């Protein structure tokens, strides 16, 4: 007999607009089952995130070894870690245990994983490449963080205008600066550290999107942060086709290339892929979103002008 109080699978998703098909049919169903189990065991979303971080770091260590079986173990562990990364958000929505720390930890989760992976590949290839592999890894890591940050930002902006503030995890530096100032280094040093890191993370997102910031500022000042209905519908229409590029810059595509390159014993291919294909996707996504925001700035200003004339 089914449990009438059991949350539905659909209720644990952010939005079908922003779900990648592989996540929707693989990671989200697995994450849903984990979330149901964790709910019964009284395990919190943040605890799930910590477990995901540990498993993901262990996966990265496996990629140091030039052994196909150890590499396969690493692939299994990384898939396992990502299913937990899916489960923590689903559990948070299922139990309404959302927190700013959870948002920060969830964003940092992938950084821990890929930090471990990058270090493992550098050490593995050092005898052959020397400093060149370190330089390539550092450059790749920098752009990787930008790709992930902008993908996350555009997805949450789409959710903001689709579902409102409650359905989005988008933040701004002004609010984060006030939060950060209210936290004491002496009483909450760990939370203070993560809040500072998250501030710089959000600041980077804003610096890379000047037109978008102007559009958001216009909505805030002229519409009291409540966008008109025509704008919400029009923005979704423009933004939705770009979600597929946003998803390509997420976990799945880069992990598939990582797995293939490691199993083929040429892990440096992953770095080259990140520096070329993924950066081209990033540039395209930035240009398209900024162009769309520029168009909406004109329309929003015209709409306000017409409103003032009434």
C-alpha positions in Angstrom: 0.0 0.0 0.0 1.4 3.4 -0.9 2.1 6.0 1.8 -0.2 9.0 1.3 2.2 11.2 3.2 5.2 10.3 1.0 6.4 13.3 -1.0 6.0 12.8 -4.7 9.1 12.7 -6.9 8.0 15.8 -8.8 7.8 17.8 -5.5 11.5 17.3 -5.0 12.5 18.9 -8.3 13.3 22.5 -8.7 11.7 22.8 -12.1 11.4 20.8 -15.3 12.6 23.9 -17.1 16.1 23.6 -15.6 16.4 19.8 -15.3 18.9 18.1 -17.7 17.4 14.9 -19.2 20.2 12.6 -17.8 19.6 14.0 -14.3 15.9 13.7 -14.7 16.0 10.0 -15.7 19.1 8.9 -13.8 20.4 11.0 -10.9 17.1 12.5 -9.7 15.3 9.1 -9.3 18.3 7.7 -7.5 18.5 10.9 -5.4 14.8 10.6 -4.5 15.3 7.1 -3.1 18.3 8.2 -1.1 16.3 11.2 0.2 13.4 9.0 1.3 15.9 6.8 3.2 17.7 9.8 4.8 14.4 11.2 5.8 13.5 8.0 7.7 17.0 7.9 9.3 16.7 11.6 10.4 19.8 12.6 8.4 19.9 16.2 7.5 20.6 17.6 4.0 23.9 19.2 5.2 25.0 15.8 6.5 24.3 14.3 3.1 26.4 17.0 1.5 29.3 16.2 3.8 29.1 12.5 2.8 29.0 13.5 -0.8 32.1 15.6 -0.4 34.0 12.7 1.3 33.0 10.2 -1.4 33.8 12.6 -4.2 37.3 13.3 -2.8 37.9 9.5 -2.5 36.8 9.2 -6.2 39.4 11.8 -7.2 42.2 9.9 -5.5 41.3 6.8 -7.6 42.2 8.7 -10.8 45.8 9.0 -9.7 46.4 5.3 -10.4 47.0 4.1 -14.0 44.9 1.0 -13.3 41.6 0.5 -15.1 39.9 -1.2 -12.1 40.9 1.5 -9.7 39.7 4.1 -12.2 36.4 2.3 -12.6 36.1 2.4 -8.8 36.7 6.1 -9.0 33.9 6.5 -11.6 31.5 4.5 -9.4 32.4 6.7 -6.4 31.9 9.9 -8.3 28.5 8.8 -9.6 27.6 7.8 -6.0 28.8 11.2 -4.7 26.7 13.0 -7.4 23.6 10.9 -6.5 24.1 12.2 -2.9 24.6 15.7 -4.2 21.2 15.4 -5.9 19.7 13.8 -2.8 20.7 16.6 -0.4 18.6 19.2 -2.4 15.7 16.8 -2.9 15.8 16.1 0.9 15.9 19.8 1.7 12.8 20.4 -0.5 11.1 17.3 0.9 11.6 18.3 4.5 11.8 22.1 4.1 15.2 22.1 5.7 16.7 24.8 3.5 19.6 27.0 4.8 22.1 29.4 3.5 24.9 27.2 4.8 23.4 24.3 2.9 23.4 26.3 -0.3 27.0 27.3 0.2 28.1 23.7 1.0 26.2 22.3 -2.0 28.0 24.8 -4.3 31.4 23.9 -2.8 30.7 20.2 -3.1 31.9 20.0 -6.7 34.9 22.1 -6.0 36.1 19.5 -3.4 35.5 16.7 -5.9 37.3 18.3 -8.9 40.0 19.7 -6.7 40.8 16.1 -5.7 40.6 15.0 -9.3 42.8 17.8 -10.6 45.5 17.1 -8.0 45.4 13.3 -8.8 45.8 13.9 -12.5 48.6 16.4 -12.0 50.6 14.0 -9.7 49.9 11.1 -12.1 51.2 13.0 -15.2 54.0 14.9 -13.4 56.8 12.5 -14.3 56.0 12.9 -18.0 54.8 16.6 -18.1 56.5 18.3 -15.2 55.4 21.9 -14.6 53.4 22.0 -17.8 50.6 19.7 -16.4 50.4 21.9 -13.3 50.0 25.1 -15.4 47.4 23.4 -17.6 45.5 22.2 -14.5 45.5 25.6 -12.8 44.2 27.3 -16.0 41.6 24.6 -16.4 40.5 24.8 -12.8 40.1 28.6 -13.0 37.8 28.4 -16.0 36.0 25.3 -14.6 35.0 27.4 -11.6 33.7 30.1 -13.8 31.7 27.7 -16.0 30.1 26.1 -13.0 29.4 29.5 -11.3 27.7 31.0 -14.4 25.7 27.8 -15.1 24.4 28.0 -11.5 23.7 31.7 -11.8 21.7 31.5 -15.0 19.7 28.5 -13.8 18.7 30.3 -10.6 17.9 33.5 -12.5 15.5 31.5 -14.7 13.9 30.0 -11.6 13.6 33.4 -10.0 11.3 34.7 -12.7 9.6 31.4 -13.1 8.8 30.6 -9.5 9.7 33.7 -7.6 12.2 34.2 -4.8 11.1 31.1 -2.9 11.8 28.9 -5.9 15.3 30.3 -6.6 18.6 30.3 -4.7 19.9 33.5 -6.4 21.7 35.9 -4.1 23.3 39.4 -4.3 26.4 40.8 -2.8 24.6 43.6 -0.9 22.5 41.2 1.1 25.4 38.8 1.6 27.7 41.6 2.9 25.1 42.4 5.5 24.8 38.8 6.5 28.5 38.4 6.7 28.9 41.5 8.9 26.4 40.0 11.4 28.4 36.8 11.9 31.2 36.7 14.5 34.6 35.2 13.8 34.9 34.2 17.4 31.5 32.5 17.8 31.0 31.1 14.3 34.4 30.9 12.5 33.4 28.1 10.1 30.2 29.8 9.0 32.0 33.1 8.7 34.6 31.6 6.4 32.1 30.0 4.1 30.0 33.2 4.0 33.1 35.1 2.9 33.9 32.6 0.2 30.3 32.6 -1.0 30.3 36.4 -1.1 33.3 36.3 -3.5 31.6 33.6 -5.5 28.5 35.7 -6.0 30.6 38.8 -6.6 32.3 37.0 -9.5 28.9 36.1 -11.0 27.7 39.7 -10.9 31.0 41.1 -12.4 30.6 38.8 -15.4 27.0 39.9 -16.0 26.8 43.7 -16.2 23.7 43.9 -18.4 21.9 41.4 -16.2 22.7 43.4 -13.1 21.3 46.5 -14.7 18.1 44.6 -15.6 17.8 43.3 -12.0 18.4 46.8 -10.6 15.7 48.3 -12.9 13.2 45.7 -11.7 14.1 46.4 -8.1 13.9 50.2 -8.3 11.0 50.6 -10.7 8.9 47.6 -9.9 9.7 47.1 -6.2 11.4 43.8 -7.1 8.2 42.4 -8.5 8.5 42.0 -12.2 5.4 42.5 -14.3 3.7 39.4 -15.7 4.6 40.3 -19.3 8.2 40.3 -18.4 8.2 37.0 -16.5 6.5 35.3 -19.5 8.8 36.9 -22.1 11.9 36.2 -20.1 11.1 32.5 -19.7 10.5 32.3 -23.5 13.9 33.7 -24.2 15.8 32.0 -21.4 14.3 28.5 -21.7 16.1 27.5 -25.0 19.4 28.5 -23.3 19.0 26.1 -20.4 20.4 23.3 -22.5 23.7 25.1 -22.7 23.6 25.9 -19.0 23.1 22.2 -18.3 26.0 21.3 -20.6 28.3 23.4 -18.4 27.2 21.4 -15.3 28.4 18.0 -14.1 27.3 15.4 -16.6 29.1 16.4 -19.8 32.5 17.1 -18.1 32.2 13.9 -16.1 31.6 11.8 -19.2 34.7 13.2 -20.9 36.7 12.7 -17.7 35.7 9.1 -17.5 36.6 8.4 -21.1 39.9 10.2 -21.0 41.0 8.4 -17.7 39.9 5.0 -19.0 41.8 5.6 -22.2 44.9 6.5 -20.1 45.1 10.0 -21.5 43.6 12.1 -18.6 45.1 15.3 -20.1 42.4 15.2 -22.8 39.9 16.2 -20.1 41.9 19.4 -19.4 42.0 20.2 -23.1 38.3 19.6 -23.5 37.6 22.0 -20.6 39.8 24.7 -22.0 38.3 24.5 -25.5 34.8 23.2 -25.9 33.5 24.1 -22.4 35.0 27.6 -22.7 33.4 28.1 -26.1 30.0 27.1 -24.5 30.7 29.6 -21.7 31.4 32.5 -24.0 28.3 31.7 -26.1 26.1 31.5 -23.0 27.5 34.8 -21.6 26.9 36.7 -24.9 23.4 35.3 -25.4 22.2 36.1 -21.9 23.7 39.6 -21.9 22.1 40.3 -25.3 18.7 39.2 -24.0 19.1 41.3 -20.9 20.0 44.4 -23.0 16.8 43.9 -25.0 14.7 43.6 -21.8 16.3 46.8 -20.3 14.9 48.8 -23.2 11.5 47.2 -22.9 11.4 47.6 -19.1 12.3 51.3 -19.4 9.7 51.8 -22.1 7.1 50.1 -20.0 7.8 52.3 -17.1 7.7 55.4 -19.3 4.3 54.4 -20.6 3.1 53.7 -17.0 4.3 57.2 -15.9 2.4 58.9 -18.8 -0.9 57.4 -17.7 
